[in-house]
Amino acid sequence: MELATPSVEEWKRLFELAERFKNLESWYWMGYGDVFGVQDPNTGTICYFNVIAFEMENMDLYGLAVYIGEDGLVSLLEMLDEVHDEEEQFFYNDLIVIQFADRSVLTKEDLEIIKKVGLKFRGKNNWISFKRFIPGYLPRMLNREEVNLLNSVLDQAIDVCLMLKENPNLKSMDKVLIRTCKKEDSKITWKDEWVSLEYPDEELIVYDVNDIIEKGINEIKPKKTLEEWAIDFFFLPNPVKDEESGDVYFPYLGIVMNNIIKSGVNLGMFKYSRLSRLTYPQELFINTVEMTQSLPRSIVVKNDDIYNALVDITQPLGIELRIVDRIDIIEDFKNSVRESSSEG
């Protein structure tokens, strides 16, 4: 997908703001849970921030996470609520990461931008990079719209960090500070509000349940069995390139296992989209019924999304649907896929 390229001046402005934030060293008084927001004066979009500080054996990582709009808010809340396990969280991230690290962790593209802008960095954790994370996709460089968004909100983000340093008691409040704005001509008026962060309503894409049952399942006339299917989804760790769009993404694999005799039943491969995430379990279920010409007695799943996608289909078919904490046969399969990938 073709992305608009930021100008040298736009990059320069962003590096200057990032350098200012780095010099604050706000990770000494702010933790990962100290979330705040700033509204973009140009679009009205709210960006949610938290400070990054990880000290590892071979490398320290500092930076700023920027979650954009409602999609970013969902990603932030899922991370804070630990909806996904540690290995899976990477694939669901929806944010921009401003990172201060050693030169060794920068990509060729990072170094080319630094050279193009005419900057020089030296020393530990002094090199700056920017990465855009979108669920299911390989992290990429920022486009012009994203650079300009950061250029519009980072000034205020720095100001909020300084305010929280001077007034640390503000961080103990149950609510989150959101700095909103009103723009009239070239004048911008800022206002601080304290709000509770909640998951936004989502208009998800789903298939028509009546069509699935009447035009799909009933026409197949599947036989009912005593089987129990286990259904789950996860990202394959090796990215692939979409030759048509040029996108580099991680395939989203759906798997159906027979949980009684511990054997595989069906697989499905998808290109992940958050808004379409309920359609994947529906497609996989229909395809499995068509392939096996059968219906299971029960289905076990691990998360709310798969349950919500299937509950209105399984109920009229007399299939018991349950959420469980762990499905051993699925976890074993995931581990074998990850191991074979790391060996390759």
Beta strands, then each sheet from edge to edge (+ up, - down):
strand 1: 36-39
strand 2: 46-55
strand 3: 60-68
strand 4: 95-101
strand 5: 127-133
strand 6: 176-184
strand 7: 187-195
strand 8: 223-224
strand 9: 228-235
strand 10: 240-241
strand 11: 248-249
strand 12: 252-258
strand 13: 263-270
strand 14: 294-295
strand 15: 298-301
strand 16: 320-323
sheet 1: 5+ 4- 3+ 2- 1+ 6+ 7-
sheet 2: 8+ 14+
sheet 3: 13+ 12- 9+ 15+ 16+
sheet 4: 10+ 11-
end
